[in-house]
Amino acid sequence: MSMRYKKKARLTLVYIIIGIELTITATSFLFGPQGLRTLHNLKNEHDALQQSLEATTAEIKQLQARITQWQSSSFYPEQLAREQLQMAYADEIVYYVTKREPER
């Protein structure tokens, strides 16, 4: 074998090794435990948690408003008891009004 052929073979081998190393590094960067795919999945999870947080915050505000309403109005608990629980005082007469269907 000539010296020129050996140099060319070594250079080709070096290029192959560098190509393999670059392929492994790129694969690890894209699909590894700290790669881009994991980053994308974490971003999606973060967005979902952010939406859940916003919904929970809105629900808390509504509940706080109801608590304030309960504490500030003496009529509100009675109104809820009458309307939602169908409660009345012992000496009251309760009338239920139903809708009539139109006559034909």
Secondary structure in CASP SS format (residue, H / E / C, confidence):
PFRMAT SS
TARGET T0000
AUTHOR 0000-0000-0000
METHOD secondary structure of the structure
MODEL  1
M C 1.00
S C 1.00
M H 1.00
R H 1.00
Y H 1.00
K H 1.00
K H 1.00
K H 1.00
A H 1.00
R H 1.00
L H 1.00
T H 1.00
L H 1.00
V H 1.00
Y H 1.00
I H 1.00
I H 1.00
I H 1.00
G H 1.00
I H 1.00
E H 1.00
L H 1.00
T H 1.00
I H 1.00
T H 1.00
A H 1.00
T H 1.00
S H 1.00
F H 1.00
L H 1.00
F H 1.00
G C 1.00
P C 1.00
Q C 1.00
G C 1.00
L H 1.00
R H 1.00
T H 1.00
L H 1.00
H H 1.00
N H 1.00
L H 1.00
K H 1.00
N H 1.00
E H 1.00
H H 1.00
D H 1.00
A H 1.00
L H 1.00
Q H 1.00
Q H 1.00
S H 1.00
L H 1.00
E H 1.00
A H 1.00
T H 1.00
T H 1.00
A H 1.00
E H 1.00
I H 1.00
K H 1.00
Q H 1.00
L H 1.00
Q H 1.00
A H 1.00
R H 1.00
I H 1.00
T H 1.00
Q H 1.00
W H 1.00
Q H 1.00
S H 1.00
S C 1.00
S C 1.00
F H 1.00
Y H 1.00
P H 1.00
E H 1.00
Q H 1.00
L H 1.00
A H 1.00
R H 1.00
E H 1.00
Q C 1.00
L C 1.00
Q C 1.00
M C 1.00
A C 1.00
Y C 1.00
A C 1.00
D C 1.00
E C 1.00
I C 1.00
V C 1.00
Y C 1.00
Y C 1.00
V C 1.00
T C 1.00
K C 1.00
R C 1.00
E C 1.00
P C 1.00
E C 1.00
R C 1.00
END
